[in-house]
Amino acid sequence: MTTNPVHTAGNAVPALDDEFVGVLDDLAGVHPGIDQIRSGIRLLALDRHTPDMTQTLLAALAGSSDGTDILTALALLIGRLSTADTNPALHNLPLTQQKEAQRHGEAAVYDLTDPDLHQHASEAAAAIDGI
């Protein structure tokens, strides 16, 4: 029986580096939703992917030209959580604090949805095709 040369130690998906593990560990227990995101990130980082799936993941994470990616979704979540109109937890704050939180949330949405921020992930996906 011959072994498939693809399944060698040299082709194993490497473990996460200490910085990556540290960030994920530091986020543990913040909220069940964050724990699910951590689990998803860990799965994406450690799973074996095809080149085509890698392209798709890069675009879905942060490289979509039309904003349909995880980075944009996170930006919109930040905007929602920082606005009293969409987050009742902020209703009891003084109005000045509500407005300041909303202003910073809106700035985060603006910055995180800037097309330039998404460009490198998009180009990484295109580079896999040799584009």
N, CA, C and O atoms as a GROMACS GRO file, in nm:
protein
  524
    1MET      N    1   0.085  -0.117   0.000
    1MET     CA    2   0.000   0.000   0.000
    1MET      C    3   0.089   0.123   0.000
    1MET      O    4   0.180   0.134   0.082
    2THR      N    5   0.064   0.216  -0.092
    2THR     CA    6   0.143   0.338  -0.098
    2THR      C    7   0.072   0.448  -0.022
    2THR      O    8  -0.051   0.451  -0.011
    3THR      N    9   0.150   0.536   0.030
    3THR     CA   10   0.091   0.650   0.102
    3THR      C   11   0.079   0.768   0.007
    3THR      O   12   0.158   0.782  -0.086
    4ASN      N   13  -0.017   0.848   0.031
    4ASN     CA   14  -0.037   0.968  -0.048
    4ASN      C   15   0.066   1.072  -0.003
    4ASN      O   16   0.068   1.107   0.114
    5PRO      N   17   0.151   1.121  -0.093
    5PRO     CA   18   0.257   1.214  -0.052
    5PRO      C   19   0.203   1.348   0.000
    5PRO      O   20   0.278   1.425   0.059
    6VAL      N   21   0.076   1.376  -0.022
    6VAL     CA   22   0.017   1.499   0.030
    6VAL      C   23   0.003   1.494   0.181
    6VAL      O   24   0.012   1.596   0.249
    7HIS      N   25  -0.017   1.376   0.234
    7HIS     CA   26  -0.040   1.360   0.378
    7HIS      C   27   0.091   1.329   0.450
    7HIS      O   28   0.109   1.221   0.506
    8THR      N   29   0.179   1.426   0.447
    8THR     CA   30   0.307   1.413   0.515
    8THR      C   31   0.316   1.518   0.624
    8THR      O   32   0.237   1.612   0.629
    9ALA      N   33   0.413   1.499   0.711
    9ALA     CA   34   0.431   1.598   0.819
    9ALA      C   35   0.454   1.738   0.761
    9ALA      O   36   0.412   1.837   0.821
   10GLY      N   37   0.521   1.745   0.647
   10GLY     CA   38   0.547   1.875   0.584
   10GLY      C   39   0.422   1.943   0.531
   10GLY      O   40   0.423   2.064   0.509
   11ASN      N   41   0.316   1.866   0.510
   11ASN     CA   42   0.191   1.923   0.462
   11ASN      C   43   0.086   1.940   0.571
   11ASN      O   44  -0.027   1.978   0.543
   12ALA      N   45   0.124   1.914   0.693
   12ALA     CA   46   0.030   1.931   0.803
   12ALA      C   47   0.003   2.080   0.824
   12ALA      O   48   0.092   2.163   0.805
   13VAL      N   49  -0.119   2.111   0.862
   13VAL     CA   50  -0.152   2.250   0.896
   13VAL      C   51  -0.079   2.281   1.026
   13VAL      O   52  -0.099   2.212   1.126
   14PRO      N   53   0.004   2.384   1.027
   14PRO     CA   54   0.081   2.414   1.148
   14PRO      C   55  -0.008   2.465   1.261
   14PRO      O   56  -0.116   2.519   1.239
   15ALA      N   57   0.040   2.446   1.382
   15ALA     CA   58  -0.030   2.497   1.500
   15ALA      C   59  -0.031   2.650   1.495
   15ALA      O   60   0.048   2.712   1.425
   16LEU      N   61  -0.122   2.708   1.570
   16LEU     CA   62  -0.127   2.854   1.579
   16LEU      C   63  -0.005   2.904   1.655
   16LEU      O   64   0.043   2.840   1.748
   17ASP      N   65   0.044   3.021   1.615
   17ASP     CA   66   0.158   3.079   1.687
   17ASP      C   67   0.110   3.138   1.819
   17ASP      O   68  -0.010   3.155   1.842
   18ASP      N   69   0.204   3.170   1.906
   18ASP     CA   70   0.172   3.216   2.041
   18ASP      C   71   0.088   3.344   2.041
   18ASP      O   72  -0.001   3.358   2.125
   19GLU      N   73   0.116   3.436   1.949
   19GLU     CA   74   0.038   3.561   1.945
   19GLU      C   75  -0.108   3.532   1.913
   19GLU      O   76  -0.199   3.586   1.977
   20PHE      N   77  -0.130   3.448   1.812
   20PHE     CA   78  -0.266   3.412   1.770
   20PHE      C   79  -0.340   3.344   1.885
   20PHE      O   80  -0.453   3.381   1.917
   21VAL      N   81  -0.277   3.246   1.947
   21VAL     CA   82  -0.337   3.175   2.061
   21VAL      C   83  -0.366   3.273   2.174
   21VAL      O   84  -0.472   3.266   2.237
   22GLY      N   85  -0.272   3.362   2.200
   22GLY     CA   86  -0.290   3.459   2.308
   22GLY      C   87  -0.410   3.549   2.287
   22GLY      O   88  -0.486   3.575   2.381
   23VAL      N   89  -0.427   3.596   2.165
   23VAL     CA   90  -0.543   3.682   2.136
   23VAL      C   91  -0.673   3.605   2.156
   23VAL      O   92  -0.766   3.654   2.220
   24LEU      N   93  -0.679   3.484   2.102
   24LEU     CA   94  -0.800   3.403   2.118
   24LEU      C   95  -0.826   3.372   2.264
   24LEU      O   96  -0.940   3.380   2.310
   25ASP      N   97  -0.722   3.337   2.338
   25ASP     CA   98  -0.738   3.306   2.480
   25ASP      C   99  -0.782   3.428   2.560
   25ASP      O  100  -0.865   3.416   2.651
   26ASP      N  101  -0.729   3.544   2.528
   26ASP     CA  102  -0.766   3.667   2.600
   26ASP      C  103  -0.913   3.704   2.579
   26ASP      O  104  -0.971   3.775   2.661
   27LEU      N  105  -0.972   3.656   2.471
   27LEU     CA  106  -1.112   3.687   2.442
   27LEU      C  107  -1.209   3.584   2.502
   27LEU      O  108  -1.330   3.601   2.493
   28ALA      N  109  -1.155   3.481   2.563
   28ALA     CA  110  -1.240   3.374   2.619
   28ALA      C  111  -1.328   3.429   2.730
   28ALA      O  112  -1.283   3.505   2.816
   29GLY      N  113  -1.454   3.389   2.727
   29GLY     CA  114  -1.547   3.421   2.834
   29GLY      C  115  -1.607   3.560   2.831
   29GLY      O  116  -1.683   3.595   2.921
   30VAL      N  117  -1.575   3.640   2.731
   30VAL     CA  118  -1.633   3.775   2.722
   30VAL      C  119  -1.785   3.765   2.704
   30VAL      O  120  -1.861   3.835   2.771
   31HIS      N  121  -1.827   3.679   2.615
   31HIS     CA  122  -1.970   3.659   2.583
   31HIS      C  123  -1.978   3.530   2.501
   31HIS      O  124  -1.884   3.498   2.428
   32PRO      N  125  -2.088   3.456   2.513
   32PRO     CA  126  -2.100   3.334   2.433
   32PRO      C  127  -2.084   3.358   2.282
   32PRO      O  128  -2.030   3.273   2.212
   33GLY      N  129  -2.130   3.472   2.234
   33GLY     CA  130  -2.113   3.503   2.092
   33GLY      C  131  -1.967   3.518   2.054
   33GLY      O  132  -1.926   3.473   1.947
   34ILE      N  133  -1.888   3.582   2.141
   34ILE     CA  134  -1.745   3.596   2.116
   34ILE      C  135  -1.678   3.459   2.121
   34ILE      O  136  -1.588   3.432   2.042
   35ASP      N  137  -1.723   3.372   2.213
   35ASP     CA  138  -1.667   3.237   2.218
   35ASP      C  139  -1.695   3.160   2.089
   35ASP      O  140  -1.610   3.084   2.042
   36GLN      N  141  -1.812   3.181   2.030
   36GLN     CA  142  -1.842   3.117   1.902
   36GLN      C  143  -1.753   3.172   1.791
   36GLN      O  144  -1.705   3.097   1.707
   37ILE      N  145  -1.732   3.302   1.792
   37ILE     CA  146  -1.643   3.363   1.693
   37ILE      C  147  -1.502   3.308   1.709
   37ILE      O  148  -1.437   3.275   1.610
   38ARG      N  149  -1.454   3.298   1.833
   38ARG     CA  150  -1.321   3.241   1.861
   38ARG      C  151  -1.311   3.100   1.805
   38ARG      O  152  -1.212   3.064   1.742
   39SER      N  153  -1.414   3.020   1.830
   39SER     CA  154  -1.414   2.883   1.779
   39SER      C  155  -1.410   2.880   1.627
   39SER      O  156  -1.339   2.799   1.568
   40GLY      N  157  -1.485   2.967   1.564
   40GLY     CA  158  -1.486   2.974   1.419
   40GLY      C  159  -1.352   3.016   1.363
   40GLY      O  160  -1.305   2.961   1.264
   41ILE      N  161  -1.290   3.114   1.426
   41ILE     CA  162  -1.158   3.159   1.382
   41ILE      C  163  -1.057   3.046   1.397
   41ILE      O  164  -0.977   3.022   1.307
   42ARG      N  165  -1.061   2.978   1.510
   42ARG     CA  166  -0.968   2.866   1.532
   42ARG      C  167  -0.989   2.758   1.426
   42ARG      O  168  -0.892   2.705   1.372
   43LEU      N  169  -1.115   2.724   1.396
   43LEU     CA  170  -1.145   2.624   1.295
   43LEU      C  171  -1.092   2.668   1.159
   43LEU      O  172  -1.029   2.590   1.088
   44LEU      N  173  -1.118   2.793   1.122
   44LEU     CA  174  -1.070   2.842   0.993
   44LEU      C  175  -0.918   2.840   0.984
   44LEU      O  176  -0.861   2.811   0.879
   45ALA      N  177  -0.853   2.871   1.095
   45ALA     CA  178  -0.707   2.876   1.095
   45ALA      C  179  -0.643   2.738   1.090
   45ALA      O  180  -0.534   2.722   1.035
   46LEU      N  181  -0.708   2.638   1.147
   46LEU     CA  182  -0.646   2.506   1.159
   46LEU      C  183  -0.700   2.402   1.060
   46LEU      O  184  -0.644   2.293   1.050
   47ASP      N  185  -0.806   2.435   0.989
   47ASP     CA  186  -0.863   2.342   0.892
   47ASP      C  187  -0.778   2.340   0.765
   47ASP      O  188  -0.711   2.438   0.733
   48ARG      N  189  -0.783   2.230   0.694
   48ARG     CA  190  -0.714   2.219   0.566
   48ARG      C  191  -0.807   2.275   0.459
   48ARG      O  192  -0.925   2.238   0.453
   49HIS      N  193  -0.754   2.364   0.373
   49HIS     CA  194  -0.834   2.428   0.268
   49HIS      C  195  -0.773   2.403   0.131
   49HIS      O  196  -0.653   2.379   0.118
   50THR      N  197  -0.857   2.410   0.032
   50THR     CA  198  -0.809   2.409  -0.106
   50THR      C  199  -0.773   2.553  -0.144
   50THR      O  200  -0.813   2.647  -0.075
   51PRO      N  201  -0.699   2.572  -0.252
   51PRO     CA  202  -0.674   2.710  -0.297
   51PRO      C  203  -0.804   2.786  -0.324
   51PRO      O  204  -0.815   2.904  -0.290
   52ASP      N  205  -0.901   2.720  -0.386
   52ASP     CA  206  -1.029   2.785  -0.414
   52ASP      C  207  -1.099   2.828  -0.286
   52ASP      O  208  -1.151   2.939  -0.277
   53MET      N  209  -1.101   2.739  -0.186
   53MET     CA  210  -1.165   2.773  -0.059
   53MET      C  211  -1.089   2.885   0.010
   53MET      O  212  -1.150   2.972   0.073
   54THR      N  213  -0.956   2.883  -0.001
   54THR     CA  214  -0.875   2.990   0.059
   54THR      C  215  -0.912   3.125  -0.001
   54THR      O  216  -0.927   3.223   0.072
   55GLN      N  217  -0.928   3.130  -0.132
   55GLN     CA  218  -0.971   3.254  -0.198
   55GLN      C  219  -1.107   3.299  -0.144
   55GLN      O  220  -1.127   3.416  -0.111
   56THR      N  221  -1.198   3.204  -0.138
   56THR     CA  222  -1.332   3.236  -0.090
   56THR      C  223  -1.328   3.287   0.053
   56THR      O  224  -1.397   3.383   0.086
   57LEU      N  225  -1.248   3.224   0.137
   57LEU     CA  226  -1.237   3.267   0.277
   57LEU      C  227  -1.176   3.406   0.288
   57LEU      O  228  -1.224   3.487   0.367
   58LEU      N  229  -1.072   3.433   0.212
   58LEU     CA  230  -1.011   3.567   0.217
   58LEU      C  231  -1.112   3.674   0.178
   58LEU      O  232  -1.120   3.779   0.242
   59ALA      N  233  -1.190   3.646   0.074
   59ALA     CA  234  -1.293   3.742   0.032
   59ALA      C  235  -1.402   3.754   0.138
   59ALA      O  236  -1.448   3.864   0.169
   60ALA      N  237  -1.445   3.641   0.194
   60ALA     CA  238  -1.553   3.643   0.292
   60ALA      C  239  -1.510   3.706   0.424
   60ALA      O  240  -1.592   3.765   0.494
   61LEU      N  241  -1.383   3.695   0.458
   61LEU     CA  242  -1.335   3.754   0.583
   61LEU      C  243  -1.319   3.905   0.572
   61LEU      O  244  -1.365   3.978   0.659
   62ALA      N  245  -1.255   3.952   0.465
   62ALA     CA  246  -1.228   4.096   0.459
   62ALA      C  247  -1.205   4.149   0.319
   62ALA      O  248  -1.172   4.266   0.304
   63GLY      N  249  -1.221   4.067   0.217
   63GLY     CA  250  -1.181   4.110   0.084
   63GLY      C  251  -1.291   4.124  -0.018
   63GLY      O  252  -1.265   4.119  -0.138
   64SER      N  253  -1.413   4.142   0.027
   64SER     CA  254  -1.523   4.155  -0.068
   64SER      C  255  -1.529   4.296  -0.124
   64SER      O  256  -1.517   4.394  -0.050
   65SER      N  257  -1.547   4.306  -0.254
   65SER     CA  258  -1.554   4.438  -0.316
   65SER      C  259  -1.687   4.508  -0.288
   65SER      O  260  -1.697   4.630  -0.303
   66ASP      N  261  -1.788   4.432  -0.248
   66ASP     CA  262  -1.919   4.493  -0.223
   66ASP      C  263  -1.956   4.498  -0.075
   66ASP      O  264  -2.071   4.527  -0.041
   67GLY      N  265  -1.860   4.470   0.014
   67GLY     CA  266  -1.886   4.480   0.157
   67GLY      C  267  -1.956   4.362   0.219
   67GLY      O  268  -1.999   4.369   0.334
   68THR      N  269  -1.968   4.253   0.146
   68THR     CA  270  -2.030   4.134   0.205
   68THR      C  271  -1.920   4.045   0.262
   68THR      O  272  -1.889   3.939   0.207
   69ASP      N  273  -1.863   4.091   0.373
   69ASP     CA  274  -1.759   4.015   0.439
   69ASP      C  275  -1.770   4.032   0.590
   69ASP      O  276  -1.844   4.116   0.640
   70ILE      N  277  -1.695   3.950   0.659
   70ILE     CA  278  -1.700   3.948   0.805
   70ILE      C  279  -1.653   4.080   0.864
   70ILE      O  280  -1.710   4.127   0.963
   71LEU      N  281  -1.551   4.140   0.807
   71LEU     CA  282  -1.503   4.268   0.859
   71LEU      C  283  -1.613   4.374   0.854
   71LEU      O  284  -1.630   4.450   0.949
   72THR      N  285  -1.688   4.378   0.746
   72THR     CA  286  -1.800   4.472   0.735
   72THR      C  287  -1.908   4.438   0.836
   72THR      O  288  -1.966   4.527   0.898
   73ALA      N  289  -1.937   4.309   0.853
   73ALA     CA  290  -2.037   4.268   0.952
   73ALA      C  291  -1.995   4.310   1.092
   73ALA      O  292  -2.078   4.357   1.170
   74LEU      N  293  -1.867   4.294   1.125
   74LEU     CA  294  -1.817   4.336   1.255
   74LEU      C  295  -1.827   4.488   1.271
   74LEU      O  296  -1.862   4.537   1.378
   75ALA      N  297  -1.796   4.561   1.165
   75ALA     CA  298  -1.808   4.706   1.170
   75ALA      C  299  -1.952   4.747   1.199
   75ALA      O  300  -1.977   4.834   1.282
   76LEU      N  301  -2.045   4.685   1.130
   76LEU     CA  302  -2.187   4.718   1.151
   76LEU      C  303  -2.232   4.679   1.292
   76LEU      O  304  -2.315   4.748   1.351
   77LEU      N  305  -2.179   4.571   1.344
   77LEU     CA  306  -2.210   4.532   1.482
   77LEU      C  307  -2.158   4.636   1.580
   77LEU      O  308  -2.228   4.671   1.675
   78ILE      N  309  -2.038   4.686   1.558
   78ILE     CA  310  -1.982   4.791   1.644
   78ILE      C  311  -2.073   4.915   1.640
   78ILE      O  312  -2.102   4.975   1.744
   79GLY      N  313  -2.116   4.952   1.521
   79GLY     CA  314  -2.207   5.065   1.508
   79GLY      C  315  -2.337   5.042   1.584
   79GLY      O  316  -2.387   5.132   1.650
   80ARG      N  317  -2.390   4.924   1.573
   80ARG     CA  318  -2.516   4.891   1.642
   80ARG      C  319  -2.499   4.892   1.793
   80ARG      O  320  -2.583   4.948   1.865
   81LEU      N  321  -2.392   4.831   1.843
   81LEU     CA  322  -2.372   4.823   1.988
   81LEU      C  323  -2.339   4.958   2.050
   81LEU      O  324  -2.364   4.978   2.169
   82SER      N  325  -2.285   5.049   1.974
   82SER     CA  326  -2.245   5.178   2.028
   82SER      C  327  -2.353   5.286   2.016
   82SER      O  328  -2.329   5.402   2.049
   83THR      N  329  -2.470   5.248   1.968
   83THR     CA  330  -2.579   5.343   1.946
   83THR      C  331  -2.697   5.310   2.037
   83THR      O  332  -2.747   5.198   2.037
   84ALA      N  333  -2.740   5.408   2.113
   84ALA     CA  334  -2.849   5.386   2.208
   84ALA      C  335  -2.979   5.347   2.138
   84ALA      O  336  -3.059   5.273   2.196
   85ASP      N  337  -3.001   5.394   2.017
   85ASP     CA  338  -3.124   5.360   1.945
   85ASP      C  339  -3.133   5.211   1.912
   85ASP      O  340  -3.242   5.158   1.896
   86THR      N  341  -3.019   5.144   1.903
   86THR     CA  342  -3.017   5.003   1.867
   86THR      C  343  -2.960   4.915   1.979
   86THR      O  344  -2.954   4.793   1.966
   87ASN      N  345  -2.919   4.977   2.089
   87ASN     CA  346  -2.870   4.903   2.204
   87ASN      C  347  -2.932   4.961   2.331
   87ASN      O  348  -2.880   5.057   2.387
   88PRO      N  349  -3.042   4.902   2.377
   88PRO     CA  350  -3.111   4.954   2.495
   88PRO      C  351  -3.024   4.962   2.620
   88PRO      O  352  -3.059   5.035   2.713
   89ALA      N  353  -2.914   4.890   2.625
   89ALA     CA  354  -2.826   4.896   2.743
   89ALA      C  355  -2.770   5.037   2.763
   89ALA      O  356  -2.727   5.071   2.873
   90LEU      N  357  -2.769   5.118   2.658
   90LEU     CA  358  -2.714   5.253   2.667
   90LEU      C  359  -2.818   5.358   2.700
   90LEU      O  360  -2.784   5.475   2.719
   91HIS      N  361  -2.944   5.320   2.708
   91HIS     CA  362  -3.052   5.417   2.731
   91HIS      C  363  -3.036   5.497   2.859
   91HIS      O  364  -3.073   5.615   2.862
   92ASN      N  365  -2.984   5.438   2.963
   92ASN     CA  366  -2.975   5.508   3.092
   92ASN      C  367  -2.849   5.593   3.106
   92ASN      O  368  -2.832   5.659   3.208
   93LEU      N  369  -2.762   5.592   3.007
   93LEU     CA  370  -2.645   5.679   3.011
   93LEU      C  371  -2.686   5.823   2.986
   93LEU      O  372  -2.785   5.848   2.917
   94PRO      N  373  -2.611   5.918   3.040
   94PRO     CA  374  -2.638   6.058   3.005
   94PRO      C  375  -2.629   6.076   2.853
   94PRO      O  376  -2.551   6.009   2.786
   95LEU      N  377  -2.708   6.167   2.801
   95LEU     CA  378  -2.716   6.188   2.657
   95LEU      C  379  -2.578   6.218   2.597
   95LEU      O  380  -2.548   6.172   2.486
   96THR      N  381  -2.495   6.292   2.667
   96THR     CA  382  -2.361   6.324   2.613
   96THR      C  383  -2.279   6.196   2.596
   96THR      O  384  -2.206   6.182   2.497
   97GLN      N  385  -2.290   6.104   2.690
   97GLN     CA  386  -2.217   5.977   2.677
   97GLN      C  387  -2.274   5.893   2.565
   97GLN      O  388  -2.199   5.828   2.491
   98GLN      N  389  -2.405   5.893   2.551
   98GLN     CA  390  -2.467   5.819   2.441
   98GLN      C  391  -2.416   5.871   2.307
   98GLN      O  392  -2.378   5.793   2.219
   99LYS      N  393  -2.416   6.001   2.292
   99LYS     CA  394  -2.374   6.061   2.165
   99LYS      C  395  -2.225   6.038   2.138
   99LYS      O  396  -2.186   6.015   2.024
  100GLU      N  397  -2.143   6.044   2.244
  100GLU     CA  398  -2.000   6.020   2.227
  100GLU      C  399  -1.974   5.875   2.185
  100GLU      O  400  -1.891   5.849   2.097
  101ALA      N  401  -2.043   5.781   2.249
  101ALA     CA  402  -2.030   5.640   2.211
  101ALA      C  403  -2.073   5.620   2.066
  101ALA      O  404  -2.007   5.550   1.990
  102GLN      N  405  -2.184   5.682   2.030
  102GLN     CA  406  -2.234   5.669   1.892
  102GLN      C  407  -2.135   5.731   1.793
  102GLN      O  408  -2.110   5.674   1.687
  103ARG      N  409  -2.079   5.845   1.827
  103ARG     CA  410  -1.983   5.911   1.737
  103ARG      C  411  -1.862   5.821   1.712
  103ARG      O  412  -1.818   5.805   1.598
  104HIS      N  413  -1.810   5.762   1.818
  104HIS     CA  414  -1.695   5.672   1.802
  104HIS      C  415  -1.734   5.545   1.727
  104HIS      O  416  -1.656   5.494   1.646
  105GLY      N  417  -1.853   5.494   1.753
  105GLY     CA  418  -1.901   5.377   1.680
  105GLY      C  419  -1.914   5.404   1.532
  105GLY      O  420  -1.877   5.322   1.449
  106GLU      N  421  -1.969   5.521   1.499
  106GLU     CA  422  -1.983   5.559   1.359
  106GLU      C  423  -1.846   5.574   1.293
  106GLU      O  424  -1.828   5.537   1.177
  107ALA      N  425  -1.749   5.628   1.367
  107ALA     CA  426  -1.613   5.641   1.313
  107ALA      C  427  -1.552   5.503   1.289
  107ALA      O  428  -1.482   5.482   1.190
  108ALA      N  429  -1.579   5.410   1.379
  108ALA     CA  430  -1.528   5.273   1.361
  108ALA      C  431  -1.590   5.210   1.237
  108ALA      O  432  -1.520   5.146   1.159
  109VAL      N  433  -1.719   5.228   1.218
  109VAL     CA  434  -1.785   5.174   1.098
  109VAL      C  435  -1.722   5.235   0.973
  109VAL      O  436  -1.691   5.164   0.877
  110TYR      N  437  -1.704   5.364   0.975
  110TYR     CA  438  -1.644   5.432   0.860
  110TYR      C  439  -1.505   5.376   0.830
  110TYR      O  440  -1.474   5.342   0.716
  111ASP      N  441  -1.421   5.366   0.934
  111ASP     CA  442  -1.285   5.317   0.914
  111ASP      C  443  -1.281   5.171   0.870
  111ASP      O  444  -1.207   5.134   0.779
  112LEU      N  445  -1.362   5.087   0.936
  112LEU     CA  446  -1.357   4.943   0.908
  112LEU      C  447  -1.423   4.904   0.775
  112LEU      O  448  -1.400   4.794   0.724
  113THR      N  449  -1.503   4.993   0.719
  113THR     CA  450  -1.565   4.965   0.590
  113THR      C  451  -1.494   5.039   0.476
  113THR      O  452  -1.539   5.032   0.361
  114ASP      N  453  -1.387   5.109   0.506
  114ASP     CA  454  -1.309   5.177   0.403
  114ASP      C  455  -1.261   5.074   0.302
  114ASP      O  456  -1.199   4.975   0.341
  115PRO      N  457  -1.288   5.094   0.174
  115PRO     CA  458  -1.244   4.997   0.073
  115PRO      C  459  -1.094   4.969   0.076
  115PRO      O  460  -1.051   4.858   0.044
  116ASP      N  461  -1.014   5.068   0.114
  116ASP     CA  462  -0.869   5.046   0.119
  116ASP      C  463  -0.833   4.940   0.222
  116ASP      O  464  -0.737   4.865   0.202
  117LEU      N  465  -0.909   4.932   0.331
  117LEU     CA  466  -0.882   4.833   0.434
  117LEU      C  467  -0.908   4.691   0.383
  117LEU      O  468  -0.846   4.595   0.429
  118HIS      N  469  -0.999   4.678   0.289
  118HIS     CA  470  -1.035   4.548   0.234
  118HIS      C  471  -0.948   4.509   0.114
  118HIS      O  472  -0.949   4.393   0.071
  119GLN      N  473  -0.874   4.604   0.062
  119GLN     CA  474  -0.800   4.583  -0.062
  119GLN      C  475  -0.696   4.471  -0.052
  119GLN      O  476  -0.684   4.390  -0.144
  120HIS      N  477  -0.621   4.466   0.057
  120HIS     CA  478  -0.514   4.366   0.066
  120HIS      C  479  -0.568   4.223   0.071
  120HIS      O  480  -0.511   4.133   0.009
  121ALA      N  481  -0.677   4.202   0.145
  121ALA     CA  482  -0.736   4.068   0.148
  121ALA      C  483  -0.788   4.030   0.009
  121ALA      O  484  -0.776   3.916  -0.034
  122SER      N  485  -0.846   4.127  -0.060
  122SER     CA  486  -0.895   4.103  -0.196
  122SER      C  487  -0.779   4.070  -0.288
  122SER      O  488  -0.790   3.979  -0.370
  123GLU      N  489  -0.670   4.142  -0.277
  123GLU     CA  490  -0.554   4.116  -0.361
  123GLU      C  491  -0.488   3.982  -0.327
  123GLU      O  492  -0.435   3.914  -0.415
  124ALA      N  493  -0.490   3.946  -0.199
  124ALA     CA  494  -0.437   3.814  -0.160
  124ALA      C  495  -0.518   3.704  -0.227
  124ALA      O  496  -0.461   3.606  -0.277
  125ALA      N  497  -0.650   3.719  -0.227
  125ALA     CA  498  -0.736   3.619  -0.293
  125ALA      C  499  -0.706   3.614  -0.442
  125ALA      O  500  -0.697   3.505  -0.500
  126ALA      N  501  -0.691   3.730  -0.505
  126ALA     CA  502  -0.662   3.734  -0.649
  126ALA      C  503  -0.525   3.675  -0.680
  126ALA      O  504  -0.507   3.612  -0.784
  127ALA      N  505  -0.429   3.696  -0.590
  127ALA     CA  506  -0.294   3.644  -0.613
  127ALA      C  507  -0.290   3.493  -0.620
  127ALA      O  508  -0.205   3.435  -0.687
  128ILE      N  509  -0.383   3.428  -0.551
  128ILE     CA  510  -0.389   3.281  -0.554
  128ILE      C  511  -0.420   3.234  -0.695
  128ILE      O  512  -0.375   3.127  -0.736
  129ASP      N  513  -0.497   3.313  -0.769
  129ASP     CA  514  -0.528   3.281  -0.909
  129ASP      C  515  -0.421   3.333  -1.005
  129ASP      O  516  -0.430   3.311  -1.125
  130GLY      N  517  -0.322   3.402  -0.951
  130GLY     CA  518  -0.219   3.459  -1.037
  130GLY      C  519  -0.260   3.588  -1.101
  130GLY      O  520  -0.202   3.632  -1.201
  131ILE      N  521  -0.361   3.651  -1.043
  131ILE     CA  522  -0.410   3.778  -1.100
  131ILE      C  523  -0.331   3.894  -1.040
  131ILE      O  524  -0.356   4.009  -1.074
   0.00000   0.00000   0.00000
